[in-house]
Amino acid sequence: TSATGTIHTVYAIAQDRNGSTRRSETSTYLVVDNDHPIPAVTFGKTSILRGEQVDVTVSATDDDGVASTELWLDNARVKQCNSASCIATIGPWSTAQSIRVSGKATDTLGLVGYATSTSLTVQ
């Protein structure tokens, strides 16, 4: 770990079996105090039957406070809440499959964190 305000300049060097090397582009990183929010996605059930719906929750924590949370399914936003927790009912599905939901959280300073659920089985 480094002190806040420290600037790190990094690059990588790869070497093949013949001894030839190649250097990556240089990237610069500034160490800041603020971490992004940490969201989690949970289902109300571990599996459902075809034709059923399920509640899904995204909840987040952040030292600066959480401004909003969002639920995403199949690259489409299902719901946005101006709070640290958001609940939506999703489904039903007509075919057996595995479902994953993504969560997004934004803190009060505008930093964003993402999470993806474990799989929910539609039987």
JORA-V42478 format. One record per residue. N is the residue number from 1. RES is the residue in three letters. BURIAL is b if it has 16 or more other C-alpha atoms within 10 Angstrom, else e. Layout:
<<N/RES/BURIAL> <N/RES/BURIAL>>
This chain:
<<1/THR/e> <2/SER/e> <3/ALA/e> <4/THR/e> <5/GLY/e> <6/THR/e> <7/ILE/e> <8/HIS/e> <9/THR/e> <10/VAL/e> <11/TYR/e> <12/ALA/e> <13/ILE/e> <14/ALA/e> <15/GLN/e> <16/ASP/e> <17/ARG/e> <18/ASN/e> <19/GLY/e> <20/SER/e> <21/THR/e> <22/ARG/e> <23/ARG/e> <24/SER/e> <25/GLU/e> <26/THR/e> <27/SER/e> <28/THR/e> <29/TYR/e> <30/LEU/e> <31/VAL/e> <32/VAL/e> <33/ASP/e> <34/ASN/e> <35/ASP/e> <36/HIS/b> <37/PRO/b> <38/ILE/b> <39/PRO/b> <40/ALA/b> <41/VAL/b> <42/THR/b> <43/PHE/b> <44/GLY/e> <45/LYS/e> <46/THR/e> <47/SER/b> <48/ILE/b> <49/LEU/e> <50/ARG/b> <51/GLY/e> <52/GLU/e> <53/GLN/b> <54/VAL/b> <55/ASP/e> <56/VAL/b> <57/THR/b> <58/VAL/b> <59/SER/b> <60/ALA/b> <61/THR/b> <62/ASP/b> <63/ASP/e> <64/ASP/e> <65/GLY/e> <66/VAL/b> <67/ALA/b> <68/SER/b> <69/THR/b> <70/GLU/b> <71/LEU/b> <72/TRP/b> <73/LEU/e> <74/ASP/e> <75/ASN/e> <76/ALA/e> <77/ARG/e> <78/VAL/b> <79/LYS/e> <80/GLN/b> <81/CYS/e> <82/ASN/e> <83/SER/b> <84/ALA/b> <85/SER/b> <86/CYS/b> <87/ILE/b> <88/ALA/e> <89/THR/e> <90/ILE/e> <91/GLY/e> <92/PRO/e> <93/TRP/b> <94/SER/e> <95/THR/e> <96/ALA/e> <97/GLN/e> <98/SER/e> <99/ILE/b> <100/ARG/e> <101/VAL/b> <102/SER/b> <103/GLY/b> <104/LYS/b> <105/ALA/b> <106/THR/b> <107/ASP/b> <108/THR/e> <109/LEU/e> <110/GLY/e> <111/LEU/b> <112/VAL/b> <113/GLY/b> <114/TYR/b> <115/ALA/b> <116/THR/b> <117/SER/b> <118/THR/e> <119/SER/e> <120/LEU/b> <121/THR/b> <122/VAL/b> <123/GLN/e>>
